[in-house]
Amino acid sequence: MRAVRVHRHGEPAEALQLDEAVPVPEPGPGQVRMRVEATALSMPDVMLCRGGYPLTPRDLPFVPGMEASGLVTALGEGVEES
């Protein structure tokens, strides 16, 4: 799986890196996995890259992404199709 991830905090142009061989995650309870078809870089994502958003993950690397659309490919426990 490919993913754009933050490996070090900074401006998005320097912080974001395309990784080609990321393990495919399994969704946990109440979660879904989706294949992203389109995304945008919003101000909260810029702040995540800089390390200045209140909910910035502590562990690097991480995948930012407040805005995305795509196809749901797996459901975690407790998630029902509608």
C-alpha positions as CSV (number, residue, x, y, z in Angstrom):
1,M,0.0,0.0,0.0
2,R,1.2,3.5,-0.7
3,A,0.7,6.3,1.9
4,V,1.8,10.0,2.2
5,R,3.2,10.3,5.7
6,V,4.9,12.8,8.0
7,H,8.3,11.6,9.0
8,R,9.5,14.8,10.7
9,H,7.7,18.0,11.6
10,G,8.0,21.0,9.3
11,E,6.4,22.7,6.3
12,P,4.3,20.2,4.3
13,A,6.7,20.3,1.3
14,E,9.5,19.0,3.5
15,A,7.6,16.9,6.0
16,L,5.4,14.8,3.6
17,Q,6.9,11.8,2.0
18,L,5.4,9.1,-0.3
19,D,6.0,5.7,1.1
20,E,5.5,2.8,-1.3
21,A,5.5,-0.3,1.0
22,V,3.3,0.5,4.0
23,P,1.5,-2.5,5.6
24,V,-2.3,-2.5,4.9
25,P,-4.0,-1.7,8.2
26,E,-6.9,-3.7,9.6
27,P,-9.8,-1.6,11.0
28,G,-10.4,-1.9,14.7
29,P,-13.8,-1.8,16.5
30,G,-15.9,1.1,15.2
31,Q,-13.5,1.9,12.3
32,V,-13.5,1.5,8.6
33,R,-10.6,1.1,6.1
34,M,-10.9,3.0,2.8
35,R,-9.0,3.3,-0.4
36,V,-8.6,7.1,-0.8
37,E,-9.4,8.4,-4.3
38,A,-9.1,12.1,-3.5
39,T,-7.8,14.2,-0.7
40,A,-7.1,17.8,0.2
41,L,-4.5,19.5,2.4
42,S,-6.5,21.6,4.8
43,M,-5.2,24.1,7.4
44,P,-5.4,21.4,10.2
45,D,-3.3,19.1,8.0
46,V,-0.7,21.9,7.6
47,M,-0.7,22.3,11.4
48,L,-0.3,18.6,11.8
49,C,2.8,18.6,9.5
50,R,4.2,21.4,11.6
51,G,3.5,19.6,14.9
52,G,1.3,22.5,16.1
53,Y,-2.2,20.9,15.9
54,P,-3.7,20.1,19.4
55,L,-4.3,16.4,18.3
56,T,-1.0,15.9,16.5
57,P,0.1,12.2,16.8
58,R,3.1,11.7,19.1
59,D,4.6,8.8,17.1
60,L,6.2,9.4,13.7
61,P,5.5,8.6,10.9
62,F,1.8,9.3,10.7
63,V,-0.7,9.9,7.9
64,P,-2.4,13.3,8.0
65,G,-5.8,13.6,6.4
66,M,-8.7,15.5,7.6
67,E,-10.4,15.5,4.2
68,A,-10.6,12.4,2.0
69,S,-13.1,10.5,-0.2
70,G,-12.9,7.1,-1.6
71,L,-14.2,3.5,-1.3
72,V,-14.7,1.7,2.0
73,T,-12.8,-1.6,1.7
74,A,-13.2,-3.2,5.2
75,L,-15.4,-2.8,8.2
76,G,-14.3,-3.1,11.8
77,E,-16.3,-4.9,14.5
78,G,-19.6,-3.0,15.3
79,V,-19.7,-1.2,11.9
80,E,-22.8,-2.0,9.8
81,E,-23.3,-1.4,6.2
82,S,-26.1,1.0,5.3
